[in-house]
């Protein structure tokens, strides 16, 4: 027969063991942060404000070719508790002129969408490394003028590539220099 004191003791033990458990997200983050460090593009770096919290970090991309060459672009990446069922949230912290990134930092990248039209959206098999490489590629081969988030930038590119290049250079000089 279970007494009240035994029941209370068991409840207390259950509560304390729950607080010591590591979430699935955190287990994934430990593994993926190590993988990401090994596979990081050479012109990218990752900074954790709090080394004990792998769910929030800053990705810095320094393009070595293309229109944004010479700039330094920072992205805040936040991995929610629902990871890996939902993608991390990403915001560009550097103001730039880009068809797939708004001036306030919203990012248009298929793999960051839970449901994408092209079938390349987020799925539980994706990893943080995919996000890093996707953001890196927004400055080179994933640049997409046909599915813009910044329509004005996309239209400018279609109408006057030279004007677009000048505006990109202006933004890099004003906002993306270390």
N, C-alpha and C positions, 0 to 999 in steps of 0.2 A: 504494500500500500504506500502510495506517494503522499508525503506530508506537505503541508503548505511551505515550510521552510526549504524542503528539497526542491519544490517547484520554483520558488523564487531564486534559489541558487542556480538552477539550470537556466532560467531566463537570463540571469546576469551573465553567466558564462556564454550563452548564445550571443548576447549583445556585444560582449568584449571580443569574441572571436570574429564577429562581423566587422568590427572597426579595424581589425588587423588584416583583413583580407585585401588582396590586391585585385583591383578590377581587371576585367578582360582588356579594357582599353589600355590600362597602364602596363599590363604584360606585353601587349602588342607594341606599345610605344618604346619600351626598353629595347626590344629586339629591333624594331624599325629604326630607331635613332642610331643604333650601332651600324646597321646596314647603310643608312643614309650617309653617315660619316665616311664610310669606305667608298661609296659610289657617287659622291657629290661632284658635280662638274667643277673643273679647276677654277672657273671664274665665279664660283658661288661660295658663300659661307653661311653658317648657321650660328645664331647666338641665342642661348637660353638665358633669359633674365634671372630665372630661378632654376638652378641646376637640379633641384628636387622636383620640379614640375616640368615634365617633358611635353605637356599638352599645349604649351604656349611658347612659340619661338619666332624669331625674326630671320627671314631668309634674305640675304643680300645677293643680288645678281649684278655683275659688271660685264655687260656685253663686250666682246672683243672683235665683233664684226657687225655689219649692218647699220641701220639708221640710228640706233641708240648707242653705238660704240662710244666708249669713253664716259658713259654715265654710270651712276651707282643707284640702283633701285632696290628699295626695301619693301618686303611684304610681311605683314603680321599674319601668322598662321595659328589658328586655334582649333584644337582637336577636342570635340565635345565628348561627353560620356557615351553617346550613341555610336561612336566610332567602333568598328569599321562598317557598320550598317549605313551610316551617313557620311558624306565627305566632310573634311575639315572646312572651316570657314577661312577665307583668305581676303585680305584687304591690302591694296597697295598703299604704302605710306608716303611714297614719293610722287609728287605731282608730275605728270607727263602727258604728252600728246601721243595717243595710241588708239587705234580703232577698237581694240578689245579690252581697254582699261579706261574707265572714266576719269575725269580730273579729280573726283572725290575718292577714287580708289576702288571702285567696284571692278571686279575682274570677270571677264567672259572667257571661260575655258570649259570645254565639254566635260572633262573628267570631274569638274567640281559640281556638276549638275546631277542631282539624283535621278532625274529622268531627262534624257537628251534625245533629240530627234535623230541624231546620227548614229545612235547605238554605242557611242563611245563614252557615255556618262559613267558615273560612279557605280562601282559594284564592290562587294565585300572582298574580292580578290585584289583590288587596287591597294597600293601602299603609299606611304608618305613620299617615298622616292619618286613615284609616278607624278605626284603633285610638284615636287621640286623640278623635275625634268620638264614637266609641262609649262611651268612658269618661265623657266629658262628658255624654252623653245618659243615663247610668245615674242621674243626679240629676234627670232630668226625664221625657222621654217613653219611654225604654227601661226604665224601672223595671218589673220583672216579679215580681209576687207569685205567679204560677202556676208558675214554674220557679225556685224559690228555692234558693240555696246555704245561706243561713241560715234554716232552717225555723222556728226559734223566732221570728225577726223577722216572717216571713210570717204565721205563726199569730197573733201578737199583733196584727198589722194587721187580719186578718180578724175577730178577736174583739173588739177594742177599738181603734178608730182613735185615740181620744184618748190611751190609754195608750202606743200606738206613737209618737205625736207627742211626748209627754213624754219618752220614752226617747231618741228622736232628738235632741231639744233638749239633754237631759242630756249625751249623748255629744259633741255639737257644742261645748258649753260646756267640757267637761272635756278633750277631746282635739283639737279642730279649730280652736282659736283661735290666731292667730299671736302 
